[in-house]
Amino acid sequence: MLFHTPEFFVLLVVSLILYYLLPDRRIALLTVANWIFYGVNGPGFLALFLAVSTVTFACALLMRGKYRALFMSVSIGVNALNLCFFKYSLFVLQNLERMLDVPLVREQSLLSSIVLPVGISFYTFELISYTVDVYKGKLAPSRNLLQFWIFVAFFAHLIAGPIMRGHEFLPQIDRLREIRWDAAAFRLGAFYLLLGLCKKMMLADYLTPQVDGFFSATGALTGSEGWVAAYLFAFQIYCDFSAYSDMAVGIAHLFGLRLMANFMTPYLSANATEFWRRWHITLSSWIRDYIYIPLGGSRKGKWLRNVNLFAAMTISGLWHGAQWTFVAWGAYHGLLLILHKGYVSLKSRLGGASGALLDRNIIYRMLSVAVFFHLTCIGWVLFRAQSGLREALKLIGRMVRPEAFLFPPELAPYLWAVAGLFALHVSEFLLMKHLDAVSRAWHRHVPAPVRAAVYVLVVVSVSVFTAGEHNAFIYFQF
Amino acid sequence: MKSLKYVVLLLAIVQIALPYCIPLKYVYSGRMDYEIVKNQVRNLDVVLEKIRLEIRRNHLQDYILLLGDSVMYGSPGDSGQSVTVFMEEAARRTLGEEAPAIFNLAFPAMQLGDLYALLLKLDRYGISTERTIINVRYACFVPREPDPPAVFWLQDDLRSLDRDAYKHIFPQLEQNGYSPPSSVYGQYKHWLEQSAVYRFKPYAYKDYIRKMLQHAWLRVTHQPIPSDAIGDPRPWYVKGDLEPYLNSSTVKQSFTDKPLDLTEENPDIYFLQKIIGHQTGKDTLLVMTGTNHTLMNDYVEKPGYVQNMISLDRYLQSQPIRYVNLEGQIPDRLFSDHTHLTPDGYRELADLIWQSYAALR
């Protein structure tokens, strides 16, 4: 069930009404709503989720005494196996086939017909982090299965995040009954929900056919076209994924709950380190806490730090999907992070004060943002190219030639569109930075009828400019 | 939350006022917009709503409805060269200011099953079907193998408006790949997406609002408004690319020389009878539009085809409905292909239909 469909809107409205009418029944109500939300994707997916999450719940409760490590291993093993079976088994076998030149997967076999359960990558990460946190004693195990299911499967974040941690969300569910109607939270929720709807239906869905058009012929694209395709995809995936996250955060606010922010206008990042603090924040912090730090983080010297960074980012790439293009994308970002760390240490060695001055220089900042945006776009070519890694690398080869930056006139409309999208991105940054002040001024100085007219205009615009078909969110496939 | 009451009020105003704010020409300009209705058949409801408003606004009483397929629609020319325009001219020449308004609701690929469903929809919209002209062709009655479906566009409408007729024809639709939602959730989702959301007028009118804004933008930027022609309206003999089409299975099937089944076992006869039943006692004219005999000589000279035409003509003449056969009455040079006409051909067709209709009134 997609957030921008009528059936979800009905589910949301009905759930909200009952939620505030029946505060004592909220746990049961949200459980049923979550089951409906997930179950319509296929009852098998729901059954699988319930089985895996119940095992995790039980293992966490049993994680005491000398069997702690055993139950942690069982829980992580079950989750990892579940993810690996559905997401990577075919990929591994197909690669083995290629390496060994031995047929391993038949066309009509069970393996080749596996359908990836919706949201499996997201809920698996939540279940693993919950297991580890309970094992480390950072979190008390949940003693109520329904509450635990709401933590993992709250419909706002089940399918594409934000990836929530136990300590962030379980206490909120514990206090579910105490939540009272809060007009300010409701307004904020409605704002995020509409923001997400606008991004998805009025931007991302319009970019989809353009991007598909370009990438359907990756091999035939010139360097300039490659840049345009990458620019457009950069905004398509941002508008699509951040729209989902905005709507998730907004929906949670409507229920008086708080989900973690997943995006902070990432294309205004000046380097890779900053980018990963602003792009898919809950995934990057998960990778940091449960892969990078356990691998040793930066505690064992620069070289091992770099190796750990590279490994963690490559795994992050693989998490997105069982394709070498995703692995390459993750590795590429690992490399960018390593290069940035090297650049920072070089800068501090050359002169700490001048380095700091440089960082505060607005022109240097803008230049860094522009350069890093292009580096990000090169990464997006790896991520998006459907014709395989080789074609993607060839296209990148054409894109980095100097003549690729001499855009022919027929690409001018696309470049204007990209400029417009970037301007919107900057506007979003300013709006979010000053959200409280803007909100106060909006409610204090703008009369209610004018505010209402703007709200109605937004609703009508979303209705009118919706691209028609309900395109799924890109991150649903992960 | 002070603004909430204003939001509700403004939404109510938008809901009521929007249909009045969209000029008719963007929704209906002598015929429906092919691309918009083809891409979302629910847009037909917007056309009917606007026509109903137009009828009320002008207190129209004796308007005429044209129903049919691509020939009555005026394909492949643009809307300025369609049957509607020429028939209105013909009506004005005969009756002057007394000429009735003419609304063309024909649409390419409409089958007799669609026309029946459309008549039921018109009843629901309160648009009178008292004066109706319907076009049929030989191809309307040929056996289906199983393509095309007996109801091409309006299956959902038929399902809700005449359950028995829907049940009767369902096997034929199913053979053509039509599969209505079967699960409760599927039906609920279908209802939400195809019915409930269209009650919200900005959503229902979205394609036409976008068209209006697009035209406004083109005017502001001094660019031409694109033509709404759906093909090349030049005469067939100047086009050099008709051969593959004429030899296609679709054309071969539509000019079959196998004996026609003129009983209600034939879904088209079944729906024709439904249409006749619906139009009993009303001022209705059934028009058999013609064929390009020069181009289709190989097909129309076959004894089986000739015999079929005779049988069909007799059958239609025997029905309790006014009927005129225009086969062979329009010169072949005025065709743009095997069955569609050039703008001059449509002028000729409009004149002939109007003469027949006026004579029968």
Chai-1 contact restraints between the chains, C-beta under 6 A:
chainA,res_idxA,chainB,res_idxB,connection_type,confidence,min_distance_angstrom,max_distance_angstrom,comment,restraint_id
A,P6,B,L192,contact,1.0,0.0,6.0,A-B,restraint_1
A,P6,B,E193,contact,1.0,0.0,6.0,A-B,restraint_2
A,P6,B,V197,contact,1.0,0.0,6.0,A-B,restraint_3
A,E7,B,K189,contact,1.0,0.0,6.0,A-B,restraint_4
A,E7,B,L192,contact,1.0,0.0,6.0,A-B,restraint_5
A,V40,B,Y185,contact,1.0,0.0,6.0,A-B,restraint_6
A,A183,B,M1,contact,1.0,0.0,6.0,A-B,restraint_7
A,A448,B,K2,contact,1.0,0.0,6.0,A-B,restraint_8
A,A448,B,S3,contact,1.0,0.0,6.0,A-B,restraint_9
A,A448,B,Y6,contact,1.0,0.0,6.0,A-B,restraint_10
A,P449,B,Y6,contact,1.0,0.0,6.0,A-B,restraint_11
A,R451,B,S3,contact,1.0,0.0,6.0,A-B,restraint_12
A,A452,B,S3,contact,1.0,0.0,6.0,A-B,restraint_13
A,A452,B,Y6,contact,1.0,0.0,6.0,A-B,restraint_14
A,A452,B,V7,contact,1.0,0.0,6.0,A-B,restraint_15
A,A452,B,L10,contact,1.0,0.0,6.0,A-B,restraint_16
A,Y455,B,V7,contact,1.0,0.0,6.0,A-B,restraint_17
A,V456,B,V7,contact,1.0,0.0,6.0,A-B,restraint_18
A,V456,B,L10,contact,1.0,0.0,6.0,A-B,restraint_19
A,V456,B,L11,contact,1.0,0.0,6.0,A-B,restraint_20
A,V460,B,P202,contact,1.0,0.0,6.0,A-B,restraint_21
A,S463,B,P202,contact,1.0,0.0,6.0,A-B,restraint_22
A,S463,B,Y203,contact,1.0,0.0,6.0,A-B,restraint_23
A,V464,B,P202,contact,1.0,0.0,6.0,A-B,restraint_24
A,V464,B,K206,contact,1.0,0.0,6.0,A-B,restraint_25
A,V464,B,I209,contact,1.0,0.0,6.0,A-B,restraint_26
